[in-house]
Amino acid sequence: MKELPNQDGSSSISRDLMHDLNTQAVTSLLYDKGAKSRTEIAKHTDLTRPTISNITARLLSAGLIEEVGVGKSTGGRKPTLLDINEEFGYVMAVKIESGRVITGLYDLRTSKLAGNRTRYPEHPDPEKVLRYIEEDYRTYSELKEIVGLGIGVSGLISNSGEITFSPILSWKEFPIRDELESKLSLPVTVDNDVNSLALAESWLGAGKEYEDILCITVGEGVGAGLMIDGGLYRGSLGGAGEIGHITLDPDGPLCRCGERGCLEALASDYYLEQEMERRGLTPSTTENLARLAGEGDKEALDVFKKMGYHLGLGIKNLVNTLNPEAVVLGGERTSEADYFMAEMEEEVLNHSFPQEARELKIVRAELGKEGWLIGAAILSIRNFLSLPLNRKVRTDSEGQTTGTERV
């Protein structure tokens, strides 16, 4: 990474910015790829050996990286290996659901130290949820130094960290990142919860062998997270992957988003409960449906099969559009996947383009419920590593976040 001179010979990038970018290249490489020697770091980043020596010396002094052993010799002395110091700082991960908020405390390699769950009535007031998050933050910060907070939440999340619209929460245009950064003076990263799960499964779970994956979640809602060339694809406004609101039947049941015949209205818990009620299966809960299906009840099994068929229709459209290597199925309802997986796979594999179907792998998520928080933790860790060591959140006189500043 080299500075480009302007026509008058001056640098087109400030010295501080160039140093920050070079440092980020080093920390990102070590986080993504694991322990490397200084020579390997220089090779992967295209930075000069003196630059690498200066950056690693500063990072070692700060404690963000550490020496972790020696590598193989290529003829001379064995090189010293460097890696991220997982105990340099800790991040708080959050998943906001319609009836509860789940939090966890993680080190920089996503090992979990603590966790909590707080329940509340459905469609909660945003400020009340923030208070629960603040309470857990205060508890965790007594245990470890927290350097960032990552949040996964259902709905359309803007690139500025605003919850533009969440049908499940009934929240609109809520600036959750700015609110929490001003309250906690901490870097906050917010993304769609399925994106966070897709990231976790891609790095540590069922998708780690693939570069292009489609992570589908089914449960309270239906969502998709897209990993393309190993990176999250969010779209121009952060709304990529809202598969739950593609239309399958224009005359179908009313969805929570206000439209009719959305995939979410035909393949989520909402659909299961509505269909149970229509068929007289009581109580109309997913727990009862799972129990009945386990006992072999034909009506209950048929409800799951229809859900699987609808889900397969939606996934097939994305497979034909995006041509992923693998589909990773996650979410709360995967615990009942045996009751609908065959119908879903039948629709996807037998009705997608033949070549795509032959190569496509359909696998279940491996990280379980913990995957949501692990993904939110990774989002926060990567954001933290992208910030210079000597930056902090900047607020105005009223406590509103205005950016970061060098200190």
Residue pairs with C-beta under 8 A, 6 or more apart in sequence:
1 18
1 21
1 22
1 25
1 45
1 46
1 47
3 11
3 12
3 13
3 18
4 11
4 12
4 13
5 11
5 12
6 12
11 18
13 21
16 406
19 55
19 388
20 388
22 45
22 47
22 51
22 55
23 55
23 58
23 59
23 388
23 389
24 385
24 386
25 45
25 47
26 41
26 45
26 47
26 52
26 55
26 56
26 59
27 59
27 64
27 65
27 84
27 385
28 382
28 385
28 386
29 36
29 41
29 44
29 45
30 36
30 41
30 65
30 82
30 83
30 84
31 84
31 108
31 381
31 382
31 385
33 44
34 83
35 68
35 69
35 71
35 81
35 82
35 83
36 44
36 81
36 82
36 83
37 71
37 79
37 80
37 81
37 82
38 49
38 52
38 53
38 56
38 79
38 80
38 82
39 49
39 79
40 71
40 79
41 47
41 52
41 56
41 82
42 48
42 49
42 51
42 52
45 52
47 55
56 65
56 82
58 389
59 65
59 389
60 66
60 67
60 82
62 389
63 85
63 88
64 84
64 85
64 88
64 389
65 82
65 83
65 84
65 85
66 82
66 83
66 84
66 85
67 80
67 81
67 82
68 81
68 82
68 83
69 80
69 81
70 78
70 79
70 80
70 81
71 78
71 79
71 80
71 81
72 78
73 79
84 108
84 109
84 385
85 108
86 107
86 108
86 109
86 111
87 107
87 108
88 108
88 147
89 108
89 144
89 145
89 146
89 147
89 148
89 384
90 105
90 106
90 107
90 108
90 113
90 140
90 144
90 145
90 146
90 147
91 105
91 106
91 108
91 146
91 147
91 148
91 149
91 150
91 377
91 380
91 381
91 384
92 103
92 104
92 105
92 106
92 136
92 137
92 140
92 146
92 148
92 149
92 150
92 380
93 103
93 104
93 105
93 106
93 149
93 150
93 151
93 152
93 373
93 374
93 375
93 376
93 377
93 380
94 101
94 102
94 103
94 133
94 149
94 150
94 151
94 152
94 373
94 376
95 101
95 102
95 103
95 151
95 152
95 153
95 193
95 196
95 372
95 373
95 376
96 129
96 151
96 152
96 153
96 154
96 169
96 193
97 154
97 168
97 220
98 122
98 123
98 124
98 154
98 168
98 169
98 220
99 119
99 120
99 121
99 122
100 117
100 118
100 119
100 120
101 117
101 118
101 120
101 129
101 132
101 133
102 115
102 116
102 117
102 372
102 373
103 115
103 116
103 117
103 133
103 136
103 140
103 373
104 112
104 114
104 115
104 116
104 373
104 377
105 112
105 113
105 114
105 115
105 140
105 143
105 144
105 146
106 112
106 113
106 373
106 374
106 377
106 381
107 113
108 381
108 384
110 204
110 374
110 377
110 378
110 381
112 370
112 373
113 143
113 144
114 139
114 140
114 143
115 373
116 136
116 139
118 132
118 135
118 136
120 128
120 129
120 132
123 169
123 170
124 169
126 163
126 171
126 174
126 176
130 176
130 179
130 180
130 183
133 149
133 180
134 180
134 183
134 184
137 146
137 149
137 184
137 186
140 146
146 186
147 186
147 187
147 384
148 186
148 187
148 188
148 189
148 380
148 381
148 383
148 384
149 180
149 184
149 186
149 187
149 188
149 189
149 380
150 188
150 189
150 190
150 191
150 196
150 375
150 376
150 377
150 378
150 379
150 380
150 381
150 383
151 176
151 177
151 180
151 188
151 189
151 190
151 191
151 376
152 191
152 192
152 193
152 194
152 195
152 196
152 197
152 372
152 373
152 375
152 376
152 379
153 163
153 166
153 169
153 176
153 190
153 191
153 192
153 193
154 166
154 167
154 168
154 169
154 192
154 193
154 194
154 220
154 221
154 223
155 163
155 164
155 165
155 166
155 167
155 168
155 169
155 171
155 192
156 163
156 164
156 165
156 166
156 192
156 237
156 238
156 239
156 242
157 163
157 164
157 190
157 191
157 192
157 238
158 164
158 237
158 238
159 234
159 237
159 238
160 175
160 177
160 178
161 175
161 176
161 177
161 178
161 188
161 189
161 190
162 173
162 174
162 175
162 176
162 177
162 178
163 169
163 171
163 172
163 173
163 174
163 175
163 176
163 190
164 172
164 173
164 237
164 238
164 239
165 171
165 172
165 173
166 172
167 221
167 255
167 256
167 257
168 220
168 221
168 256
176 188
176 190
177 188
177 189
177 190
177 401
178 400
178 401
180 186
180 188
181 187
181 188
181 393
181 395
181 401
182 395
182 399
182 400
182 401
183 399
185 392
185 393
185 395
186 393
187 380
187 383
187 384
187 387
187 393
187 404
188 380
189 376
189 379
189 380
189 382
189 383
191 232
191 234
191 238
191 376
191 379
192 223
192 225
192 234
192 238
192 241
193 217
193 223
193 372
193 375
193 376
194 215
194 217
194 223
194 224
194 225
194 241
195 225
195 232
195 234
195 241
195 375
196 225
196 372
196 375
196 376
196 378
196 379
197 215
197 217
197 225
197 330
197 365
197 367
197 371
197 372
197 375
198 207
198 213
198 215
198 224
198 225
198 226
198 227
198 232
198 328
198 375
199 225
199 227
199 232
199 375
199 378
199 379
200 367
200 371
200 372
200 374
200 375
200 378
201 207
201 208
201 213
201 215
201 328
201 330
201 365
201 366
201 367
201 371
201 375
202 208
202 210
202 213
202 215
202 227
202 230
203 378
204 367
204 374
205 328
205 365
205 366
205 367
205 371
206 326
206 328
206 363
206 364
206 365
206 366
206 367
207 213
207 215
207 227
207 326
207 328
207 363
209 326
210 227
210 324
210 325
210 326
210 361
211 227
211 228
211 229
211 230
211 325
212 227
212 228
212 229
212 322
212 323
212 324
212 325
212 326
213 226
213 227
213 324
213 325
213 326
213 327
213 328
214 224
214 225
214 226
214 227
214 315
214 318
214 319
214 322
214 324
214 326
214 327
214 328
215 224
215 225
215 226
215 227
215 327
215 328
215 330
215 365
216 222
216 223
216 224
216 243
216 311
216 315
216 327
216 328
216 329
216 330
216 331
217 223
217 224
217 225
217 329
217 330
217 331
218 267
218 268
218 307
218 311
218 329
218 331
218 332
218 333
218 334
219 268
219 269
219 331
219 332
219 333
220 268
220 269
220 270
220 332
221 244
221 264
221 268
221 270
222 243
222 244
222 263
222 264
222 267
222 268
222 311
222 314
222 331
223 241
223 242
223 243
223 244
223 331
224 241
224 242
224 243
224 318
225 232
225 241
226 232
226 233
226 240
226 241
226 322
226 324
227 233
228 322
233 240
233 241
234 240
234 241
235 241
243 263
243 314
243 315
243 318
244 262
244 263
244 264
244 268
245 255
245 257
245 259
245 262
245 263
245 264
246 262
246 263
246 314
246 317
247 259
247 260
247 261
247 262
248 261
248 262
248 263
248 266
248 310
248 313
248 314
249 260
249 261
249 266
250 260
250 261
251 260
251 261
252 260
252 261
252 262
252 265
252 266
253 260
253 261
253 265
253 266
253 271
253 274
254 260
254 265
255 261
255 262
255 264
255 265
256 264
256 265
256 270
257 264
263 310
263 311
263 313
263 314
264 270
264 271
265 271
266 307
266 310
267 307
267 308
267 310
267 311
267 314
269 286
269 332
269 333
271 307
271 310
272 286
272 289
272 303
272 304
272 307
272 333
273 284
273 285
273 286
273 289
274 284
275 303
275 306
275 307
276 282
276 284
276 285
276 288
276 289
276 300
276 303
277 284
279 299
279 303
281 288
281 289
281 292
281 297
281 299
281 300
281 303
282 288
286 333
286 336
289 300
289 303
289 304
289 336
290 335
290 336
290 339
292 299
292 300
293 300
293 301
293 304
293 336
293 339
301 339
304 336
304 339
304 340
305 339
305 340
305 343
306 343
307 340
308 339
308 340
308 341
308 342
308 343
308 344
308 347
309 343
309 344
309 346
309 347
311 340
311 344
311 347
312 343
312 344
312 345
312 346
312 347
312 348
312 351
313 347
315 327
315 344
315 347
315 348
316 347
316 348
316 351
316 352
318 324
319 327
319 348
319 352
319 356
319 357
319 360
320 352
320 353
320 356
323 356
324 360
325 359
325 360
325 361
326 360
326 361
326 362
326 363
327 348
327 360
327 361
327 362
327 363
328 363
328 364
328 365
329 337
329 341
329 344
329 362
329 363
329 364
329 365
330 364
330 365
330 367
330 371
331 365
332 369
333 340
334 364
334 365
337 364
344 362
345 362
348 357
348 360
348 362
349 357
349 360
349 362
350 357
352 360
365 371
367 374
387 404
388 406
390 406
390 407
391 404
391 405
391 406
391 407
392 404
392 405
392 407
393 401
393 403
393 404
394 401
394 402
394 403
394 404
394 405
395 401
395 402
396 402
